[in-house]
Amino acid sequence: MPKIVLQMMTTLNGRLDDPAAWIHDVVDDQYREIDRIYSTYDTVLVGRTTYEEMAAYWPRALSEHAGTETNQVMAERMNTYRKLVFSRSGDHPPTEWANTEQVIVATDDDLTRYLVDLKAQPGKDIHLSGGSSFARSVLALGLVDEFYFFVYPVISPGVSSFSEIPDQRGLELVGTESYGNGVVEVHYVPREGADPPRPNSFTDLLA
């Protein structure tokens, strides 16, 4: 059964929005790891604004052979994968791009039903992409099955990835990696079972 995977670059304080304000670089080994994870997908979930940025870059990058070898592999993936563009109203049809569909979900219940049905279909994993608002909506609904965060060593004012979570969510660490630019990759899955009982005080944890 396909999983919905949130794979994002973020700051130490969890900022997702306006990445140009805080991403200083993406080194080669980090980019290769991003592409390795991308190879496990065949579908991308994206909001309209971020989709338009993608549609303006990736087809041109592929046709003009822009960037590194890894960038070209990524461009091929982005042009080939199924891209689902989510909208509350459908008032602004997305720019045409191969394998793109607009999905109109007026309410959170509509979004939940659509994604639950999507995960029941055969296929590879599903990448939850930007923008910040759309990703946070899916997170808040508890529909993310796996997390990859590339954490940049910066604290930056902005919208936190978990600012709309209505309750506490426990996560289990699967793996970590670090890169020469100071970025740390952390890989989590939701932890099964209830949280342990709340201690009476912090010092009880040390006893």
LUMRODO-462011 format. One record per residue (C-alpha): x, y, z; residue number from 1; chain. Coordinates in steps of 0.001 Angstrom, whole numbers, plus 500000, padded with zeros to 6 digits. Layout:
REM residues N
+--------+--------+--------+-----+--------+
|      X |      Y |      Z | num | cadena |
+--------+--------+--------+-----+--------+
|      X |      Y |      Z | NUM |      A |
...
+--------+--------+--------+-----+--------+
END
This chain:
REM residues 207
+--------+--------+--------+-----+--------+
|      X |      Y |      Z | num | cadena |
+--------+--------+--------+-----+--------+
| 500000 | 500000 | 500000 |   1 |      A |
| 501531 | 503372 | 499056 |   2 |      A |
| 502569 | 505734 | 501822 |   3 |      A |
| 502262 | 509530 | 501874 |   4 |      A |
| 505771 | 510821 | 502565 |   5 |      A |
| 506582 | 514366 | 503635 |   6 |      A |
| 510075 | 515166 | 502335 |   7 |      A |
| 510995 | 518769 | 503077 |   8 |      A |
| 513856 | 521133 | 503719 |   9 |      A |
| 513289 | 523057 | 506936 |  10 |      A |
| 515000 | 525218 | 509522 |  11 |      A |
| 515974 | 524232 | 513058 |  12 |      A |
| 512722 | 525807 | 514281 |  13 |      A |
| 510628 | 524037 | 511655 |  14 |      A |
| 510083 | 526794 | 509099 |  15 |      A |
| 508720 | 525635 | 505732 |  16 |      A |
| 507671 | 528814 | 503954 |  17 |      A |
| 509857 | 531107 | 501780 |  18 |      A |
| 512798 | 528676 | 501447 |  19 |      A |
| 514840 | 531220 | 499459 |  20 |      A |
| 515165 | 533195 | 502701 |  21 |      A |
| 517053 | 530468 | 504582 |  22 |      A |
| 518403 | 527761 | 502208 |  23 |      A |
| 522043 | 528702 | 501593 |  24 |      A |
| 522992 | 525774 | 499354 |  25 |      A |
| 522296 | 522140 | 498444 |  26 |      A |
| 525523 | 520133 | 498290 |  27 |      A |
| 526014 | 517242 | 495847 |  28 |      A |
| 525701 | 514346 | 498284 |  29 |      A |
| 522583 | 515903 | 499814 |  30 |      A |
| 521029 | 516316 | 496363 |  31 |      A |
| 521820 | 512696 | 495493 |  32 |      A |
| 520073 | 511580 | 498687 |  33 |      A |
| 517044 | 513724 | 497812 |  34 |      A |
| 516947 | 512054 | 494402 |  35 |      A |
| 517334 | 508595 | 495956 |  36 |      A |
| 514253 | 509179 | 498068 |  37 |      A |
| 512431 | 510619 | 495060 |  38 |      A |
| 513050 | 507381 | 493172 |  39 |      A |
| 510588 | 505675 | 495558 |  40 |      A |
| 507682 | 507900 | 494377 |  41 |      A |
| 505463 | 507987 | 491340 |  42 |      A |
| 503025 | 510704 | 492460 |  43 |      A |
| 503454 | 514241 | 493808 |  44 |      A |
| 500850 | 516111 | 495889 |  45 |      A |
| 501208 | 519872 | 495615 |  46 |      A |
| 499357 | 523137 | 496189 |  47 |      A |
| 498699 | 525479 | 493272 |  48 |      A |
| 501302 | 528177 | 494034 |  49 |      A |
| 504182 | 525723 | 494445 |  50 |      A |
| 502978 | 523793 | 491419 |  51 |      A |
| 503276 | 526902 | 489230 |  52 |      A |
| 506886 | 527351 | 490378 |  53 |      A |
| 507614 | 523718 | 489517 |  54 |      A |
| 505900 | 523950 | 486122 |  55 |      A |
| 507952 | 527034 | 485261 |  56 |      A |
| 511267 | 525311 | 486042 |  57 |      A |
| 511320 | 521528 | 485509 |  58 |      A |
| 510148 | 521222 | 481875 |  59 |      A |
| 512659 | 523892 | 480849 |  60 |      A |
| 515450 | 522300 | 482918 |  61 |      A |
| 514873 | 519020 | 481095 |  62 |      A |
| 514684 | 520481 | 477593 |  63 |      A |
| 517733 | 522723 | 478128 |  64 |      A |
| 519784 | 520041 | 479966 |  65 |      A |
| 520238 | 522493 | 482821 |  66 |      A |
| 522245 | 521782 | 485956 |  67 |      A |
| 524108 | 518740 | 487192 |  68 |      A |
| 523540 | 515108 | 486288 |  69 |      A |
| 521424 | 514726 | 489432 |  70 |      A |
| 519361 | 517740 | 488427 |  71 |      A |
| 518681 | 516149 | 485053 |  72 |      A |
| 517566 | 512903 | 486703 |  73 |      A |
| 515275 | 514919 | 488955 |  74 |      A |
| 513915 | 516834 | 485978 |  75 |      A |
| 513053 | 513576 | 484234 |  76 |      A |
| 511283 | 512335 | 487352 |  77 |      A |
| 509327 | 515565 | 487810 |  78 |      A |
| 508178 | 515564 | 484197 |  79 |      A |
| 507197 | 511883 | 484300 |  80 |      A |
| 505523 | 511571 | 487697 |  81 |      A |
| 501801 | 512066 | 488223 |  82 |      A |
| 501219 | 515529 | 489694 |  83 |      A |
| 498046 | 516215 | 491677 |  84 |      A |
| 497393 | 519941 | 492176 |  85 |      A |
| 495018 | 520638 | 495071 |  86 |      A |
| 492618 | 523561 | 495157 |  87 |      A |
| 489750 | 524582 | 497431 |  88 |      A |
| 487795 | 526246 | 494621 |  89 |      A |
| 489229 | 525279 | 491249 |  90 |      A |
| 488996 | 528928 | 490151 |  91 |      A |
| 492548 | 528905 | 488751 |  92 |      A |
| 493300 | 525901 | 486516 |  93 |      A |
| 496978 | 524907 | 486692 |  94 |      A |
| 499430 | 525567 | 483877 |  95 |      A |
| 499523 | 522622 | 481484 |  96 |      A |
| 502284 | 520114 | 482212 |  97 |      A |
| 502597 | 516417 | 481494 |  98 |      A |
| 500704 | 514070 | 483816 |  99 |      A |
| 499042 | 516855 | 485792 | 100 |      A |
| 495541 | 516743 | 487301 | 101 |      A |
| 493687 | 519341 | 489335 | 102 |      A |
| 491945 | 518029 | 492455 | 103 |      A |
| 489219 | 520197 | 493979 | 104 |      A |
| 488701 | 519574 | 497704 | 105 |      A |
| 486400 | 522171 | 499231 | 106 |      A |
| 486733 | 520888 | 502805 | 107 |      A |
| 489173 | 518957 | 504982 | 108 |      A |
| 486768 | 516001 | 504866 | 109 |      A |
| 486981 | 516027 | 501059 | 110 |      A |
| 490782 | 516119 | 501264 | 111 |      A |
| 490854 | 513236 | 503747 | 112 |      A |
| 488566 | 511057 | 501636 | 113 |      A |
| 490567 | 511727 | 498486 | 114 |      A |
| 493928 | 510900 | 500055 | 115 |      A |
| 492654 | 507793 | 501834 | 116 |      A |
| 491271 | 506535 | 498516 | 117 |      A |
| 494539 | 507444 | 496767 | 118 |      A |
| 496573 | 505387 | 499234 | 119 |      A |
| 494320 | 502395 | 498555 | 120 |      A |
| 495358 | 502364 | 494893 | 121 |      A |
| 498377 | 500349 | 493696 | 122 |      A |
| 501608 | 502186 | 493037 | 123 |      A |
| 504770 | 503548 | 494579 | 124 |      A |
| 504893 | 505994 | 497477 | 125 |      A |
| 503413 | 509484 | 497245 | 126 |      A |
| 505398 | 512656 | 497872 | 127 |      A |
| 503677 | 515411 | 499854 | 128 |      A |
| 505295 | 518533 | 498443 | 129 |      A |
| 504634 | 522228 | 499091 | 130 |      A |
| 503457 | 524714 | 499566 | 131 |      A |
| 503651 | 525353 | 503235 | 132 |      A |
| 499907 | 525785 | 503748 | 133 |      A |
| 498943 | 522624 | 501868 | 134 |      A |
| 501598 | 520475 | 503576 | 135 |      A |
| 500514 | 521726 | 507003 | 136 |      A |
| 496876 | 520888 | 506210 | 137 |      A |
| 497751 | 517277 | 505368 | 138 |      A |
| 499953 | 517038 | 508465 | 139 |      A |
| 497165 | 518339 | 510695 | 140 |      A |
| 494800 | 515670 | 509365 | 141 |      A |
| 497222 | 512911 | 510410 | 142 |      A |
| 497610 | 511535 | 506887 | 143 |      A |
| 501434 | 511488 | 506651 | 144 |      A |
| 502990 | 508030 | 506957 | 145 |      A |
| 506688 | 508916 | 506800 | 146 |      A |
| 508865 | 512008 | 507260 | 147 |      A |
| 512189 | 513101 | 505777 | 148 |      A |
| 513407 | 516478 | 507020 | 149 |      A |
| 516599 | 518122 | 505760 | 150 |      A |
| 517240 | 520489 | 508659 | 151 |      A |
| 519283 | 523600 | 507870 | 152 |      A |
| 521407 | 525062 | 510697 | 153 |      A |
| 519468 | 528301 | 510898 | 154 |      A |
| 516654 | 529745 | 513007 | 155 |      A |
| 514349 | 531830 | 510857 | 156 |      A |
| 511031 | 533585 | 511527 | 157 |      A |
| 508199 | 532086 | 509532 | 158 |      A |
| 505493 | 529442 | 509486 | 159 |      A |
| 506302 | 526249 | 511400 | 160 |      A |
| 505569 | 522928 | 509757 | 161 |      A |
| 503604 | 521777 | 512823 | 162 |      A |
| 501833 | 525036 | 513690 | 163 |      A |
| 498384 | 523574 | 512922 | 164 |      A |
| 498756 | 520169 | 514590 | 165 |      A |
| 495769 | 519776 | 516975 | 166 |      A |
| 497372 | 517137 | 519216 | 167 |      A |
| 500695 | 515589 | 520139 | 168 |      A |
| 502194 | 513073 | 517689 | 169 |      A |
| 504921 | 510661 | 518680 | 170 |      A |
| 507548 | 509773 | 516069 | 171 |      A |
| 510068 | 506935 | 515807 | 172 |      A |
| 513533 | 507693 | 514457 | 173 |      A |
| 514489 | 505520 | 511471 | 174 |      A |
| 517801 | 507103 | 510481 | 175 |      A |
| 519974 | 510215 | 510269 | 176 |      A |
| 522627 | 511610 | 507945 | 177 |      A |
| 524672 | 514802 | 507937 | 178 |      A |
| 526239 | 516813 | 505121 | 179 |      A |
| 529171 | 519159 | 504714 | 180 |      A |
| 526957 | 522261 | 504597 | 181 |      A |
| 525710 | 521574 | 508142 | 182 |      A |
| 522379 | 520090 | 507048 | 183 |      A |
| 521127 | 517088 | 509035 | 184 |      A |
| 518677 | 514639 | 507489 | 185 |      A |
| 516249 | 512977 | 509916 | 186 |      A |
| 513923 | 510156 | 508896 | 187 |      A |
| 510875 | 509413 | 511058 | 188 |      A |
| 507727 | 507303 | 511004 | 189 |      A |
| 504731 | 507757 | 513321 | 190 |      A |
| 505183 | 505877 | 516569 | 191 |      A |
| 502623 | 503170 | 517216 | 192 |      A |
| 500800 | 503037 | 520522 | 193 |      A |
| 499934 | 505652 | 523097 | 194 |      A |
| 502414 | 508044 | 524666 | 195 |      A |
| 503735 | 506964 | 528079 | 196 |      A |
| 501968 | 508468 | 531105 | 197 |      A |
| 502819 | 512080 | 531856 | 198 |      A |
| 505247 | 512329 | 534806 | 199 |      A |
| 504295 | 514380 | 537860 | 200 |      A |
| 507388 | 516546 | 537341 | 201 |      A |
| 510481 | 516775 | 535187 | 202 |      A |
| 512656 | 515442 | 538002 | 203 |      A |
| 510665 | 512203 | 537957 | 204 |      A |
| 512236 | 511540 | 534552 | 205 |      A |
| 515698 | 511627 | 536123 | 206 |      A |
| 514981 | 509307 | 539023 | 207 |      A |
+--------+--------+--------+-----+--------+
END
